[in-house]
Amino acid sequence: MQKKIILQLFLFLTIIVISIVFFKTYFFKEQNISIKESQTENQTFNGKTSNIMHNIKYEYVDREGNGYIITSELGQLNNDKPNFVSMENVSAIINLKNSAPITINSDKATYNSLNYDTSFIENVLVSFSEQTIASDNFDLFFNDSEAI
């Protein structure tokens, strides 16, 4: 009789240990989150503090699978308008689902991180297939699906 109770306790403890290992393995995984920080500097421009960032990259993909990637060598966040990023030496690529990519290069741009609207300024070059457009200004409005 005593052997039977010891065997039952052993089986019960074994089931408890296996259950704990199972739950820790499959339900309580630790999440490894890596954050890559770009170089930022706090500087003062015209009496206002702003943040300078180097090598910026923003990516956006809509529901239809169209993508938008904008990169910049230098960017500035203004504390008054934190959603707007002023960029320098800008390059952007619009990847349309059933079309060739559109490449946009400019000296400066203003990017809205909420709605992805972008205003390219100074020496703008837009390339699509074999066509190239040169302009002083080029604006992208994603909510309206317009480029002006």
C-alpha positions in Angstrom: 0.0 0.0 0.0 2.8 2.4 0.9 4.5 1.7 -2.4 1.3 2.6 -4.2 1.2 6.0 -2.5 4.8 6.8 -3.2 4.3 5.9 -6.9 1.3 8.1 -7.1 3.2 11.1 -5.5 6.1 10.5 -7.9 3.8 10.5 -10.9 1.9 13.6 -9.6 5.2 15.5 -9.0 6.4 14.4 -12.5 3.3 15.8 -14.1 3.6 19.1 -12.2 7.3 19.5 -13.3 6.5 18.6 -16.9 3.6 21.1 -16.9 5.8 23.9 -15.5 8.5 23.3 -18.1 5.8 23.2 -20.9 4.2 26.5 -19.8 7.5 28.2 -19.4 8.7 27.0 -22.8 5.7 27.8 -24.9 3.7 30.5 -23.1 6.2 32.6 -21.1 8.8 33.3 -23.8 11.0 36.3 -23.1 10.8 38.9 -25.9 14.2 40.1 -27.2 13.6 43.6 -28.5 16.6 45.3 -30.1 16.5 49.0 -30.7 19.0 50.5 -33.0 19.6 54.0 -32.0 20.7 56.4 -34.6 23.1 59.1 -33.7 21.2 62.1 -32.3 22.4 65.4 -31.1 20.6 68.1 -29.3 21.4 71.5 -30.9 19.9 74.9 -30.7 18.7 76.7 -33.9 17.3 80.2 -33.6 16.7 79.8 -29.9 14.8 76.5 -30.3 16.1 73.1 -29.3 15.9 70.4 -32.0 17.3 67.0 -32.5 19.7 66.1 -35.3 19.7 62.5 -36.6 22.1 60.9 -39.1 21.2 58.1 -41.6 17.5 58.1 -41.3 15.2 55.5 -42.9 11.4 55.4 -42.9 9.4 52.5 -44.5 5.7 52.3 -45.2 3.6 49.5 -46.9 -0.1 50.1 -47.6 -2.9 47.5 -47.7 -2.5 46.8 -51.4 1.3 46.0 -51.0 2.6 49.3 -52.4 5.8 50.4 -50.5 7.5 53.7 -49.8 11.0 54.0 -48.5 12.6 57.3 -47.7 16.2 57.7 -46.5 18.3 60.7 -45.6 21.8 61.5 -44.5 20.7 64.1 -42.0 17.4 64.9 -40.3 16.2 67.4 -37.8 13.2 67.0 -35.4 11.6 70.2 -34.2 10.2 70.1 -30.7 7.3 72.4 -31.8 6.2 69.9 -34.5 7.5 66.5 -33.5 5.7 64.7 -36.4 7.7 66.6 -39.0 11.2 65.7 -39.9 13.3 68.1 -42.0 15.8 66.0 -44.1 18.8 66.7 -46.2 20.3 64.6 -49.0 17.1 62.7 -49.5 16.4 59.6 -51.5 13.0 57.9 -51.8 11.6 54.9 -53.6 8.0 54.2 -54.3 7.4 50.5 -55.1 4.0 50.1 -56.8 2.6 46.6 -56.9 2.3 46.2 -60.7 4.7 48.8 -61.9 8.4 49.8 -62.0 9.7 51.6 -59.0 9.7 55.4 -58.9 13.0 57.0 -57.5 13.0 60.5 -56.1 16.2 62.3 -55.1 16.4 65.9 -53.6 18.6 68.1 -51.5 16.0 68.7 -48.9 12.6 67.3 -47.8 10.0 67.6 -45.1 8.5 64.3 -44.0 5.3 63.9 -42.0 5.6 60.7 -39.9 1.8 60.5 -39.2 0.4 60.4 -42.7 3.7 59.9 -44.7 3.2 63.0 -46.8 6.5 64.3 -48.1 7.5 67.6 -49.7 10.8 67.4 -51.6 12.6 70.7 -52.1 15.6 71.9 -54.2 17.1 69.9 -57.1 14.4 67.2 -57.2 14.9 64.4 -59.7 12.1 61.9 -60.2 12.9 58.8 -62.3 10.4 56.2 -63.6 11.4 53.6 -66.1 13.3 55.6 -68.7 11.7 59.0 -67.9 13.3 61.6 -65.6 11.7 64.8 -64.3 13.7 67.7 -62.8 11.9 70.1 -60.5 12.4 72.6 -57.7 9.5 71.2 -55.6 7.7 67.8 -55.6 4.9 66.9 -53.1 3.5 63.5 -52.2 0.1 63.2 -50.6 -0.6 59.6 -49.6 -4.1 60.1 -48.3 -5.2 61.7 -51.6 -2.9 59.5 -53.7 -1.5 62.6 -55.4 1.9 63.8 -56.5 2.2 67.5 -57.3 
